């Protein structure tokens, strides 16, 4: 059962939903772009959450600053990186010793920025990192990257560009391409869940 919580990032109070499991494994899940209606209730975020919970993880999804009941305003990716770091600290403070990262679209971008600077974060899953929409040049390597998922019709995370980019981030990472899926996974969330279930 998910429980609403509030935690601090800078001077802002951010809202999140935590679903505790009995194991010491946890995952922080980041949502799509705040300026385009992205929030922690996004259905792709919910699919990611569902699979991790099935696998016995404590899940923690949260709203970036300025989204939902989270205080503040969109901060051009800088404040959002702080929000993610604060979320990682929060879930660790609940007794979770092994924290992983997952993110969809813009959430995958913020996860990439943070994980590029912090090699201690392991087992990172990125769903449709928007490499054709955002300049990912600051992301030079992601040591903990485990899995990247996109669709054949994803114009924001096109498979050909993503395959080249993922090799630079981490040549050991797996890339899964879902035939027929676009960036929004309409009609393909079950397929996405199936892919995650096999790889997480």
Steps between C-alpha positions, in 0.01 A plus 500: 500500500645834396530768764527872426808664649670839484874560494731799464697611196671834552236698690212331321267230622453232233232233493557134432335160519687217671397134491702303754615145438665266749832480316774761522480573124344824384453704184444870440289569190517834315214639292467677160547871433331734748427759229312246288270357765740239637447383857535194722151381401604457136385158376847396379643592841224287655594205276865530609390520863277194462780278368753603765244442774424153360875432518505578871637855491392789716390755240521876535359732237487873558407830338777736398482855636199693370302186416187391690539582870878545470608856575715717275518541124665327207873572523646416159627156608728634775250496785355177367837330542498617862147360536613159378800501736264595786268212403795257505597623847140474619452136396841413651390664827212251523747212538533399135864401448492424128344781295458484122376757248235489230360784292284570199561769236609821680538291815754287312689820411519617862599150610778500238639833619510389863632148429771641272637692802446223755647164400372340820144477364453151357236333282355798317208450261418772246172487309507714184779744590417787258836525322342661190322766710759589767875541449650214704860616443556562876439127556835345419461163672250321722695226683190356668286487186333161464212537254363748247157452342348681203252437218550474126273804450650713777599830336645638826711191571559354152654152513786568257621808687445334836698189408804716415460712812452210742830349381673820612318510834565138589584230245381232742145641518215320325268682260149366437294633208124447506358459151216746429534707817537878487632731772176484696452121492127529425377143474846368588523534879444126545783429257720749685418327829588164343841630386571651842387183677763299311784748549455668841 
